[in-house]
Amino acid sequence: MSSPPSQPESANRPRHNDKRKIVEHYDFVSPYYQSLWGEHIHHGFWIRGDESKEVAQLQLVEHLATLAKVQIGSAILDIGCGFGGSSIYLAQKYKARAIGITISPVQVEMARKAAGAAQLDAQFHLMDAEALNFQQQFDLLWSVESISHYHDRRGFFTNAVKFLKPGGVFALTDWFKKEGLSAAQERKFIEPIERGMFIELETMDNYESYLVASGLQIVHRQDLSSQCAKSWDLALEVIRKKSFWILAAKMGKDFVANLKAFHSMRAGYASGNFVCGLFTATKPSEAAK
């Protein structure tokens, strides 16, 4: 799958978001992340500032769900579902019929186990988000901090919208870089994040253009950075444990780079060059066409 024109790639240079590395990483670290970070594998969203990380993570889900105006009984596709935190929450609170997808076999099994323990009918499948294949459309496409792993985001949005019902909502949060960075800023603040987190960062303007080009209408666009940055203060506390670095040494340079990128994330937030952002967008109803 080719990259969008805004992302020229050398054919010889390996990409930071190599899918094999992403699968290996999440297959290995997901059980550790769940035990240390909780049921959600994403940023927290601090409203007061003194919430626990678990409460803050749930507040991010609730904030996005409120903006998306999730309806009782909605059919929801959770794209890049991690170990199922959002799907399970939406199924519990909204009696949603949730399907989650991830490219990590370990995450699929973790999500299925969690849904079973909660006695929910949420389904989880091993599927590449850039090759969605369903025989149905959904009321809500949901994606939390996953799309920056993908290779062709323009192509992803174009394809994903086919699985959204007319009048449906695409709700997402993701990681971005600030507009207009210099080459020096990219090297200092962005490349260490991309390399360690297996992602490629675009700007919020890029995503807005992709959403609009795919036929959606932007409803909300929000920079969440100031309310999410605390996540990395807490993450750095978590990885201070010696056991993590012993593990990293055994796993090799990619995992070491991942842990070092925790510092890069905090530096990216502090400098304003890294952005955590949110979009909700709607697909015009048939009547509006």
C-alpha positions in Angstrom: 0.0 0.0 0.0 1.5 3.3 -1.0 1.9 6.3 1.2 -0.1 9.5 0.7 1.7 12.2 -1.3 2.5 14.2 1.9 4.5 11.3 3.2 7.4 10.6 0.7 9.3 7.5 1.7 12.6 6.1 0.5 12.1 2.6 -0.8 15.3 1.6 1.0 14.6 3.2 4.4 12.7 1.1 6.9 9.6 2.8 8.3 9.2 3.5 12.0 5.7 2.0 11.9 6.8 -1.3 10.5 3.8 -3.6 11.1 5.9 -6.7 12.0 7.5 -4.7 14.7 4.2 -3.3 15.9 2.7 -6.8 16.3 5.8 -8.1 18.1 5.8 -5.1 20.4 2.2 -5.3 21.4 2.1 -9.1 21.6 4.9 -8.9 24.1 4.2 -5.7 26.2 0.4 -5.8 26.4 0.1 -8.0 29.5 2.7 -5.9 31.2 0.9 -2.6 30.2 -2.4 -4.0 31.5 -0.9 -5.0 34.8 0.8 -1.6 35.3 -1.5 0.8 33.4 -4.9 -0.7 33.7 -7.7 -1.8 31.3 -7.2 1.0 28.8 -4.0 1.4 26.7 -4.2 5.1 26.0 -3.7 8.6 27.5 -5.6 9.8 30.5 -7.7 13.0 30.3 -7.4 15.1 33.4 -10.3 17.5 34.2 -9.5 18.5 37.8 -5.8 17.4 37.7 -5.8 15.1 40.8 -7.6 12.1 39.3 -5.9 8.7 39.3 -4.6 7.5 36.0 -7.4 4.9 35.8 -10.1 7.6 36.3 -8.3 9.9 33.8 -8.2 7.2 31.1 -11.9 6.5 31.6 -12.6 10.2 31.3 -10.9 10.2 27.9 -13.3 7.5 26.7 -16.3 9.3 28.3 -15.3 12.6 26.7 -15.0 11.1 23.2 -18.3 9.2 23.6 -20.1 12.3 24.7 -18.9 14.3 21.7 -19.8 11.4 19.5 -23.3 11.3 20.9 -23.3 7.5 21.2 -26.8 6.1 21.2 -28.1 3.1 23.2 -27.8 -0.1 21.1 -25.4 1.4 18.6 -23.3 -0.9 16.3 -19.7 0.2 17.0 -16.5 -0.8 15.3 -13.5 -0.1 17.6 -10.5 0.2 15.2 -7.2 -0.6 16.9 -9.0 -1.8 20.0 -6.0 -2.7 22.2 -7.1 -5.1 24.9 -10.8 -4.1 24.5 -11.2 -1.3 27.0 -13.3 1.0 24.9 -15.4 -1.7 23.4 -16.2 -3.1 26.8 -17.0 0.3 28.3 -19.3 1.2 25.3 -21.0 -2.2 25.5 -21.7 -1.8 29.2 -22.8 1.8 29.3 -24.7 2.0 26.0 -25.6 -1.6 25.4 -23.7 -1.2 22.2 -23.0 -4.1 19.8 -19.3 -3.6 19.7 -16.7 -5.2 17.5 -13.0 -4.5 18.0 -10.1 -5.2 15.7 -6.3 -5.3 16.3 -3.3 -6.8 14.5 -2.0 -8.2 17.8 -3.1 -11.9 18.4 -2.3 -11.4 22.1 -4.5 -8.4 22.4 -7.4 -10.3 20.7 -7.2 -13.0 23.3 -6.9 -10.5 26.2 -9.9 -8.6 24.9 -12.0 -11.7 24.5 -11.1 -12.8 28.0 -12.1 -9.4 29.4 -15.4 -9.4 27.6 -16.1 -12.9 28.8 -15.4 -12.0 32.4 -17.7 -9.0 32.0 -20.4 -11.2 30.4 -20.6 -9.0 27.4 -21.3 -9.9 23.8 -18.4 -7.7 22.4 -16.5 -9.4 19.6 -12.8 -9.1 18.8 -11.1 -10.0 15.6 -7.5 -10.2 14.3 -7.6 -7.7 11.4 -5.4 -5.0 9.8 -7.2 -1.7 10.0 -5.9 -0.9 6.5 -7.7 -3.9 5.1 -11.1 -3.6 6.8 -13.5 -6.3 5.6 -17.0 -6.5 7.0 -20.4 -7.4 5.6 -22.1 -4.6 7.6 -22.0 -0.9 8.3 -21.7 0.7 11.7 -23.3 3.6 13.5 -19.9 4.6 15.0 -16.4 4.1 13.9 -14.2 4.6 17.0 -10.4 4.8 17.1 -8.3 5.8 20.1 -4.6 6.4 19.5 -4.1 3.9 16.7 -4.1 5.6 13.4 -0.6 7.0 13.6 0.6 3.4 13.4 -0.9 3.0 9.9 1.0 3.4 6.6 -1.5 5.1 4.4 -3.9 7.3 6.5 -5.6 8.9 3.5 -6.4 5.4 2.1 -7.5 4.2 5.5 -10.1 6.9 6.0 -11.4 6.5 2.4 -11.9 2.8 3.0 -13.2 3.0 6.6 -16.0 5.4 5.7 -17.5 2.7 3.5 -18.3 0.8 6.7 -20.1 3.8 8.3 -23.8 4.2 8.0 -25.2 7.4 6.5 -25.7 9.7 9.5 -23.0 7.8 11.4 -20.1 9.2 13.3 -16.3 8.7 13.1 -14.8 9.5 16.5 -11.1 9.4 17.1 -8.2 10.6 19.1 -4.6 10.3 17.9 -1.1 11.6 18.2 0.1 14.4 16.0 3.0 16.8 15.5 2.6 20.6 15.5 2.2 22.4 12.3 5.2 24.0 10.6 8.0 22.4 12.5 11.6 23.0 11.2 13.8 20.1 10.2 15.8 20.6 13.5 12.6 20.4 15.6 11.5 17.3 13.7 14.9 15.6 14.5 14.9 16.7 18.1 11.3 16.2 19.2 9.5 14.1 16.6 11.8 11.4 15.3 12.6 9.9 18.7 8.9 9.5 19.4 8.3 8.0 16.0 11.2 5.6 16.3 10.4 4.5 19.8 6.6 4.3 19.5 6.5 2.7 16.0 4.5 5.5 14.5 4.6 8.3 11.9 3.2 11.6 13.0 1.1 13.9 10.8 -0.6 17.1 11.7 -4.2 17.7 12.7 -4.7 19.6 9.5 -3.7 16.5 7.5 -6.3 14.4 9.3 -9.0 17.0 8.8 -8.2 17.0 5.1 -8.4 13.2 4.9 -11.7 13.1 6.8 -13.2 15.8 4.5 -11.9 14.1 1.4 -13.5 10.8 2.4 -16.9 12.6 2.5 -17.3 13.3 6.2 -18.2 16.6 7.9 -16.1 17.7 10.8 -18.1 18.3 13.9 -15.5 18.6 16.6 -11.7 19.2 16.5 -9.9 19.6 19.8 -6.3 19.8 21.1 -6.3 17.6 24.2 -2.6 18.1 25.0 -2.8 20.2 28.1 -5.2 17.7 29.7 -3.3 14.5 28.6 0.3 15.4 29.1 0.3 14.2 32.7 0.1 10.6 31.3 3.8 10.7 30.7 4.8 11.9 34.1 3.0 8.8 35.5 4.4 6.5 32.7 7.9 7.5 33.6 7.2 6.6 37.2 6.0 3.2 36.1 9.1 2.4 34.0 11.5 3.4 36.8 11.2 -0.2 38.0 14.4 -2.1 37.4 12.5 -5.1 36.1 11.4 -3.1 33.1 14.9 -2.3 32.0 16.1 -5.9 32.6 13.2 -6.9 30.3 14.2 -4.2 27.8 17.8 -5.5 27.6 16.5 -9.0 26.9 14.1 -7.8 24.2 16.7 -5.7 22.3 17.1 -2.3 20.9 13.6 -1.7 19.7 12.1 -2.1 23.2 14.9 0.0 24.7 14.0 2.7 22.2 10.4 2.4 23.2 11.1 3.0 26.9 13.5 5.9 26.0 10.7 7.4 24.0 8.7 7.9 27.2 11.1 10.7 27.9 10.7 12.0 24.4 6.9 12.1 24.8 7.2 14.3 27.8 9.7 16.6 26.0 7.4 16.7 23.0 4.5 17.9 25.2 6.6 20.3 27.1 7.9 22.0 24.0 4.5 22.1 22.3 5.8 20.1 19.3 3.8 17.0 20.1 -0.1 17.2 20.1 -2.8 14.8 21.3 -5.9 15.6 19.4 -9.5 14.6 18.9 -12.0 14.6 16.0 -15.6 13.7 15.5 -17.0 13.8 12.0 -20.3 12.7 10.5 -21.3 10.9 7.3 -24.1 12.8 5.6 -27.4 11.1 5.6 -28.9 9.8 2.4 -31.5 12.6 2.6 -28.8 15.2 2.7 -27.1 14.0 -0.5 
